[in-house]
């Protein structure tokens, strides 16, 4: 019997990549307006290549971008880029459609809810707070809680299970990435649900197939009915 639903955060509850792309685009445009001597397409390619090198959560990416492209940090360009990035980011931190209504229904049905995220602790909590969904979750495990271990490493999943006091077979995991979310949770014995609405394009080569797929988070309620 399923007693708890565990969720990935980015691209499962919040459209993180859309927010990131839009924020980065705004930052580059602002730096060009401030005098950055690059075509926008070229600047975006360099910036996303740097994200590949440093990680999507790296907080000083614009500094690295300016050092790489200009040989130094131009603080006029940097400040303009940061302000534009933050302004757009704040407007895009919204849950996917039907997230809140689905979380409400899950709680009404008695399911316990948790988040297991690869995001740093403060950023994960800020996203939950910005979307006003913090109180739905009794357990939140982040990269910092798991001492830097990232999915599909079993540690973050096991920490969530320990805090919930449940066995893997009593839980279902919902995530967008087959190589991380589905692989890690499935290897531990949890039922898995692929959130195809947020599926990351680079995650489709995993040998671990999800037990279920959904194209809208509200379909999770039907999945749980089937398992009964």
Residue frames relative to the residue before (quaternion, step in Angstrom):
aa qw qx qy qz dx dy dz
X 1.0000 0.0000 0.0000 0.0000 0.00 0.00 0.00
X 0.3745 -0.7288 0.5295 0.2196 3.57 -0.87 0.98
X 0.1258 -0.8178 0.5607 0.0315 3.55 -0.75 1.11
X 0.8063 0.1581 -0.0662 0.5661 3.59 1.17 -0.51
X 0.2217 -0.7369 0.6242 0.1348 3.52 -1.24 0.64
X 0.1383 -0.7851 0.6022 0.0435 3.55 -0.75 1.13
X 0.1526 -0.8111 0.5630 0.0422 3.56 -0.90 0.97
X 0.4029 -0.5739 0.6452 0.3033 3.45 -1.36 0.48
X 0.4484 -0.7041 0.4816 0.2670 3.61 -1.19 0.39
X 0.7878 0.3294 -0.1773 0.4894 3.57 0.42 -1.24
X 0.8388 0.0932 -0.1459 0.5161 3.55 -0.86 1.12
X 0.6398 0.4251 -0.3477 0.5376 3.55 1.27 0.47
X 0.7700 0.1994 -0.1138 0.5954 3.56 0.94 -0.93
X 0.7795 0.1675 -0.0840 0.5978 3.60 1.06 -0.78
X 0.4456 -0.6803 0.5184 0.2644 3.56 -1.05 0.84
X 0.1155 -0.8666 0.4841 0.0375 3.54 0.48 1.28
X 0.6894 0.4893 -0.3083 0.4363 3.59 0.81 -0.90
X 0.6127 0.5277 -0.3521 0.4713 3.59 1.04 -0.68
X 0.6456 0.5120 -0.3110 0.4736 3.56 0.96 -0.88
X 0.6735 0.5100 -0.3001 0.4429 3.57 0.91 -0.95
X 0.6686 0.5046 -0.3057 0.4526 3.57 0.86 -0.96
X 0.6824 0.4907 -0.2907 0.4571 3.57 0.89 -0.94
X 0.6572 0.5084 -0.3038 0.4662 3.58 1.00 -0.82
X 0.6578 0.5040 -0.3062 0.4686 3.58 0.96 -0.86
X 0.6217 0.5411 -0.3297 0.4604 3.56 1.02 -0.81
X 0.6671 0.4952 -0.2970 0.4707 3.58 0.94 -0.88
X 0.6383 0.5334 -0.3248 0.4502 3.59 1.00 -0.81
X 0.6657 0.4954 -0.3041 0.4679 3.59 0.91 -0.89
X 0.6394 0.5220 -0.3272 0.4600 3.59 0.93 -0.85
X 0.6627 0.5073 -0.3046 0.4590 3.59 0.97 -0.87
X 0.6631 0.4948 -0.3111 0.4676 3.60 0.99 -0.78
X 0.6160 0.5228 -0.3433 0.4790 3.58 1.08 -0.66
X 0.6367 0.5193 -0.3186 0.4727 3.60 1.01 -0.80
X 0.6889 0.4682 -0.2664 0.4851 3.57 1.18 -0.65
X 0.7207 -0.4727 0.2438 0.4447 3.60 1.26 0.14
X 0.3914 0.7126 -0.4980 0.3017 3.61 1.20 0.11
X 0.2714 -0.8152 0.4932 0.1361 3.62 -0.51 1.17
X 0.4953 0.6323 -0.4419 0.3995 3.58 0.68 1.12
X 0.4987 -0.5882 0.5328 0.3485 3.53 -1.25 0.45
X 0.5977 -0.6124 0.3783 0.3530 3.55 -1.01 0.82
X 0.6510 0.5303 -0.3275 0.4333 3.61 0.89 -0.90
X 0.6604 0.4989 -0.3012 0.4735 3.59 0.98 -0.86
X 0.6577 0.5136 -0.3126 0.4539 3.58 0.92 -0.90
X 0.6522 0.5115 -0.3186 0.4599 3.59 0.95 -0.82
X 0.6370 0.5258 -0.3316 0.4559 3.59 0.98 -0.80
X 0.6567 0.4996 -0.3149 0.4690 3.59 0.91 -0.88
X 0.6704 0.5122 -0.3058 0.4412 3.57 0.90 -0.91
X 0.6880 0.4620 -0.2935 0.4765 3.60 0.91 -0.85
X 0.5855 0.5453 -0.3697 0.4724 3.60 1.14 -0.53
X 0.6464 0.5085 -0.3179 0.4717 3.58 1.04 -0.75
X 0.6075 0.5305 -0.3524 0.4748 3.59 1.06 -0.65
X 0.6131 0.5384 -0.3471 0.4623 3.59 1.05 -0.72
X 0.6930 0.4821 -0.2679 0.4642 3.57 1.03 -0.84
X 0.7999 0.3395 -0.1419 0.4742 3.58 0.85 -1.02
X 0.5516 -0.5890 0.4117 0.4235 3.58 1.19 -0.46
X 0.5817 -0.6467 0.3846 0.3091 3.53 -1.03 0.88
X 0.6985 0.4564 -0.2688 0.4812 3.61 1.20 -0.45
X 0.4043 0.7442 -0.4684 0.2518 3.62 1.24 -0.04
X 0.3631 -0.8097 0.4323 0.1600 3.56 -0.57 1.19
X 0.7359 0.3869 -0.2318 0.5049 3.62 1.17 -0.35
X 0.2156 0.8351 -0.4865 0.1398 3.56 1.16 0.60
X 0.6459 0.5155 -0.3407 0.4483 3.62 0.99 -0.68
X 0.6023 0.5374 -0.3548 0.4718 3.59 1.11 -0.61
X 0.6650 0.4897 -0.3021 0.4760 3.58 0.94 -0.90
X 0.6176 0.5506 -0.3376 0.4487 3.57 1.04 -0.76
X 0.6965 0.4664 -0.2825 0.4665 3.60 0.85 -0.95
X 0.6283 0.5173 -0.3446 0.4678 3.60 1.01 -0.69
X 0.6790 0.4962 -0.2936 0.4544 3.57 0.96 -0.84
X 0.7773 0.3754 -0.1892 0.4681 3.58 0.85 -0.95
X 0.7907 0.2945 -0.1465 0.5163 3.60 1.08 -0.68
X 0.4848 -0.6865 0.4227 0.3392 3.56 1.27 -0.17
X 0.7805 0.0939 -0.0646 0.6146 3.58 1.30 -0.06
X 0.5000 -0.6169 0.5031 0.3410 3.55 -1.31 0.17
X 0.1708 -0.7472 0.6376 0.0769 3.55 -0.67 1.16
X 0.3116 -0.8141 0.4587 0.1727 3.59 -0.28 1.25
X 0.5453 0.5671 -0.4089 0.4624 3.58 1.20 -0.27
X 0.6769 0.4725 -0.2787 0.4909 3.56 0.88 -0.97
X 0.6594 0.5293 -0.3110 0.4340 3.57 0.89 -0.95
X 0.6940 0.4769 -0.2916 0.4538 3.58 0.76 -0.98
X 0.6404 0.5169 -0.3268 0.4648 3.58 1.00 -0.79
X 0.6576 0.5154 -0.3027 0.4584 3.57 1.01 -0.85
X 0.6628 0.5110 -0.3046 0.4547 3.58 0.94 -0.91
X 0.6556 0.5127 -0.3168 0.4550 3.59 0.90 -0.90
X 0.6645 0.4946 -0.3046 0.4701 3.60 0.92 -0.90
X 0.6327 0.5350 -0.3249 0.4560 3.58 0.97 -0.86
X 0.7100 0.4693 -0.2682 0.4514 3.58 0.77 -1.03
X 0.6327 0.5413 -0.3406 0.4367 3.57 0.99 -0.77
X 0.6946 0.4546 -0.2745 0.4853 3.57 0.88 -0.94
X 0.6253 0.5601 -0.3374 0.4260 3.60 0.94 -0.87
X 0.6531 0.5326 -0.3197 0.4331 3.59 0.91 -0.90
X 0.6961 0.4827 -0.2743 0.4553 3.55 1.06 -0.72
X 0.7225 0.4481 -0.2412 0.4680 3.57 1.21 -0.39
X 0.5232 0.6233 -0.4312 0.3897 3.59 1.21 0.02
X 0.3155 0.7250 -0.5344 0.2988 3.52 0.35 1.32
X 0.5078 -0.6325 0.4718 0.3457 3.59 -1.07 0.57
X 0.6042 -0.5158 0.4489 0.4091 3.55 -1.28 0.34
X 0.6442 -0.4930 0.3946 0.4315 3.61 -1.21 0.34
X 0.8488 0.1963 -0.1817 0.4561 3.55 -1.16 0.83
X 0.4005 0.7151 -0.4927 0.2924 3.62 1.20 0.12
X 0.7153 0.4590 -0.2811 0.4458 3.58 0.67 -1.06
X 0.6658 0.4941 -0.3182 0.4598 3.60 0.87 -0.85
X 0.6476 0.5082 -0.3220 0.4676 3.60 1.05 -0.72
X 0.6380 0.5139 -0.3304 0.4687 3.59 0.97 -0.79
X 0.6256 0.5337 -0.3345 0.4604 3.59 1.01 -0.77
X 0.6755 0.4918 -0.2936 0.4643 3.59 0.88 -0.92
X 0.6325 0.5307 -0.3339 0.4548 3.58 1.00 -0.79
X 0.6611 0.4920 -0.3051 0.4773 3.57 0.95 -0.85
X 0.6352 0.5350 -0.3288 0.4497 3.58 0.99 -0.79
X 0.6938 0.4642 -0.2622 0.4842 3.55 1.11 -0.73
X 0.5935 -0.6323 0.3381 0.3654 3.58 1.27 0.07
X 0.4581 0.6754 -0.4663 0.3414 3.60 1.21 0.18
X 0.3493 -0.6918 0.5906 0.2251 3.52 -1.13 0.73
X 0.2155 -0.8148 0.5340 0.0673 3.58 -0.93 0.91
X 0.0053 0.7887 -0.6136 0.0381 3.55 -1.10 0.81
X 0.2631 -0.7224 0.6158 0.1721 3.53 -1.36 0.35
X 0.0368 -0.7445 0.6658 0.0331 3.55 -1.09 0.82
X 0.0550 0.8353 -0.5342 0.1180 3.55 -0.32 1.30
X 0.4205 -0.6829 0.5387 0.2581 3.55 -1.21 0.61
X 0.4805 0.6687 -0.4408 0.3572 3.60 1.25 -0.02
X 0.5719 -0.5510 0.4608 0.3961 3.60 -1.18 0.43
X 0.6897 -0.5411 0.2960 0.3793 3.54 -1.14 0.74
X 0.7194 0.4549 -0.2836 0.4417 3.60 0.65 -1.06
X 0.6628 0.5075 -0.3186 0.4491 3.59 0.95 -0.79
X 0.6299 0.5250 -0.3402 0.4603 3.57 1.01 -0.75
X 0.6859 0.4768 -0.2914 0.4663 3.58 0.87 -0.92
X 0.6278 0.5285 -0.3440 0.4563 3.60 1.02 -0.71
X 0.6477 0.5078 -0.3270 0.4644 3.59 1.00 -0.77
X 0.6454 0.5112 -0.3215 0.4677 3.57 0.94 -0.83
X 0.6686 0.4974 -0.2984 0.4653 3.57 0.96 -0.88
X 0.6485 0.5273 -0.3209 0.4455 3.59 0.96 -0.85
X 0.7101 0.4254 -0.2468 0.5039 3.58 1.10 -0.69
X 0.3727 -0.7662 0.4459 0.2741 3.58 1.37 -0.05
X 0.5271 0.6261 -0.4173 0.3950 3.56 0.97 0.88
X 0.3042 0.7957 -0.4824 0.2042 3.60 1.27 0.14
X 0.7171 0.5023 -0.2706 0.4004 3.57 0.78 -1.03
X 0.5426 0.6164 -0.4126 0.3944 3.61 1.20 -0.18
X 0.7601 0.4161 -0.1834 0.4641 3.58 1.08 -0.74
X 0.2778 -0.7734 0.5475 0.1580 3.56 -0.77 1.02
X 0.7660 0.1980 -0.1263 0.5984 3.59 1.26 -0.37
X 0.0219 0.7632 -0.6454 0.0234 3.57 -1.00 0.91
X 0.0616 -0.7888 0.6115 -0.0064 3.56 -0.63 1.18
X 0.0881 -0.8028 0.5896 0.0095 3.57 -0.76 1.09
X 0.7340 -0.3908 0.3108 0.4604 3.55 -1.34 0.02
X 0.6722 0.4995 -0.3030 0.4548 3.60 0.94 -0.85
X 0.6261 0.5315 -0.3408 0.4576 3.59 1.01 -0.73
X 0.7303 0.4048 -0.2182 0.5051 3.56 1.08 -0.82
X 0.4981 -0.6991 0.4015 0.3193 3.57 1.25 0.51
X 0.7477 -0.4175 0.2056 0.4737 3.56 1.00 0.87
X 0.5092 0.6374 -0.4334 0.3829 3.60 1.23 -0.10
X 0.1741 -0.7971 0.5751 0.0601 3.55 -0.85 1.04
X 0.5893 -0.5457 0.4548 0.3849 3.56 -1.20 0.52
X 0.5639 -0.1041 -0.8176 -0.0522 1.66 -2.10 1.38
X 0.2558 0.7558 -0.5562 0.2323 3.62 1.13 0.42
X 0.4878 -0.7076 0.4229 0.2872 3.62 -0.82 0.89
X 0.5175 0.6936 -0.4161 0.2793 3.62 1.10 -0.54
X 0.6986 0.4542 -0.3285 0.4448 3.69 0.64 -0.86
X 0.6284 0.5204 -0.3401 0.4676 3.60 1.03 -0.70
X 0.6722 0.5034 -0.2994 0.4529 3.57 0.90 -0.94
X 0.6173 0.5369 -0.3467 0.4588 3.58 1.06 -0.69
X 0.6517 0.5042 -0.3136 0.4720 3.58 0.97 -0.83
X 0.6507 0.5121 -0.3126 0.4655 3.58 0.95 -0.88
X 0.6468 0.5270 -0.3183 0.4502 3.57 0.98 -0.85
X 0.6803 0.4839 -0.2918 0.4668 3.58 0.91 -0.90
X 0.6762 0.4698 -0.2877 0.4892 3.57 1.11 -0.65
X 0.3313 -0.7533 0.4965 0.2763 3.57 1.20 -0.54
X 0.5529 0.6137 -0.3744 0.4213 3.57 1.14 0.68
X 0.4624 -0.6435 0.5321 0.2982 3.53 -1.33 0.36
X 0.6676 -0.5135 0.3417 0.4168 3.63 -1.17 0.48
X 0.6885 0.4999 -0.2974 0.4332 3.59 0.89 -0.87
X 0.6328 0.5123 -0.3352 0.4740 3.59 1.28 -0.11
X 0.7070 0.4346 -0.2302 0.5082 3.57 1.33 -0.02
X 0.1717 -0.7372 0.6411 0.1263 3.51 -1.31 0.46
X 0.2140 -0.7913 0.5643 0.0982 3.57 -0.96 0.89
X 0.1539 -0.7819 0.6020 0.0513 3.55 -0.96 0.99
X 0.2338 0.7773 -0.5564 0.1776 3.58 -0.69 1.08
X 0.5135 -0.6836 0.4474 0.2624 3.54 -1.28 0.40
X 0.7298 0.4330 -0.2174 0.4823 3.58 1.20 -0.38
X 0.3563 -0.7638 0.4957 0.2096 3.58 -0.50 1.18
X 0.6721 0.5166 -0.3059 0.4333 3.61 1.00 -0.76
X 0.7510 0.3354 -0.1977 0.5334 3.58 1.15 -0.51
X 0.7740 0.3867 -0.2126 0.4540 3.56 0.35 -1.26
X 0.7433 0.4258 -0.2337 0.4600 3.55 0.65 -1.16
X 0.6513 0.5248 -0.3122 0.4504 3.57 0.93 -0.90
X 0.7129 0.4730 -0.2724 0.4403 3.58 0.74 -1.04
X 0.6986 0.4597 -0.2754 0.4741 3.57 0.86 -0.96
X 0.6595 0.5235 -0.3057 0.4445 3.58 0.97 -0.86
X 0.6424 0.5350 -0.3254 0.4418 3.57 1.00 -0.78
X 0.6782 0.4779 -0.2896 0.4772 3.57 1.15 -0.56
X 0.5974 -0.5977 0.3532 0.4015 3.57 1.25 -0.22
X 0.4647 0.6515 -0.4689 0.3738 3.59 1.22 0.32
X 0.4894 -0.5643 0.5578 0.3618 3.54 -1.29 0.37
X 0.1630 -0.8157 0.5511 0.0660 3.59 -0.99 0.74
X 0.1327 -0.7668 0.6262 0.0482 3.52 -1.19 0.77
X 0.2574 -0.7634 0.5758 0.1392 3.57 -0.76 1.07
X 0.2761 -0.7469 0.5876 0.1436 3.57 -0.76 1.11
X 0.1812 -0.8444 0.4959 0.0911 3.56 0.19 1.28
X 0.5652 0.6037 -0.3880 0.4069 3.59 1.17 -0.43
X 0.7713 0.2819 -0.1744 0.5433 3.60 1.17 -0.45
X 0.3207 0.8067 -0.4643 0.1755 3.57 1.32 0.07
X 0.3900 -0.7219 0.5322 0.2087 3.52 -0.82 1.08
X 0.5146 -0.7004 0.4018 0.2883 3.59 -0.75 1.08
X 0.6983 0.4700 -0.2824 0.4601 3.58 1.13 -0.52
X 0.6234 0.5918 -0.3233 0.3957 3.58 1.25 0.12
X 0.5244 0.7155 -0.3589 0.2903 3.56 1.26 0.07
X 0.6290 0.5694 -0.3379 0.4074 3.60 1.21 0.05
X 0.3992 0.7263 -0.4776 0.2915 3.59 1.21 0.28
X 0.4379 -0.6873 0.5144 0.2670 3.55 -1.09 0.72
X 0.6152 0.5311 -0.3430 0.4710 3.60 1.28 -0.26
X 0.1772 -0.8073 0.5580 0.0744 3.55 -0.43 1.21
X 0.4945 -0.6543 0.4713 0.3244 3.60 -1.03 0.69
X 0.5399 -0.5995 0.4744 0.3521 3.55 -1.22 0.44
X 0.7940 0.0592 -0.0026 0.6051 3.57 1.11 -0.72
X 0.1784 -0.7486 0.6252 0.1304 3.56 -1.31 0.39
X 0.0657 -0.7869 0.6123 0.0386 3.56 -1.09 0.74
X 0.2860 -0.7549 0.5657 0.1685 3.57 -1.14 0.64
X 0.7389 0.1516 -0.1435 0.6406 3.57 1.35 0.09
X 0.5427 -0.6618 0.3966 0.3319 3.56 -0.84 0.92
X 0.5772 0.5981 -0.3847 0.4014 3.61 1.11 -0.52
X 0.5869 0.5927 -0.3630 0.4154 3.59 1.20 -0.49
X 0.4794 0.6704 -0.4278 0.3712 3.58 1.26 -0.25
X 0.6067 0.5633 -0.3560 0.4334 3.60 1.05 -0.71
X 0.6603 0.4972 -0.3046 0.4734 3.59 1.01 -0.76
X 0.6037 0.5527 -0.3447 0.4596 3.56 1.08 -0.76
X 0.6820 0.4855 -0.2943 0.4611 3.58 0.86 -0.92
X 0.6044 0.5368 -0.3523 0.4716 3.61 1.10 -0.57
X 0.6379 0.5280 -0.3259 0.4561 3.60 1.00 -0.80
X 0.6552 0.5244 -0.3209 0.4390 3.58 0.93 -0.87
X 0.5856 0.5717 -0.3702 0.4396 3.58 1.09 -0.64
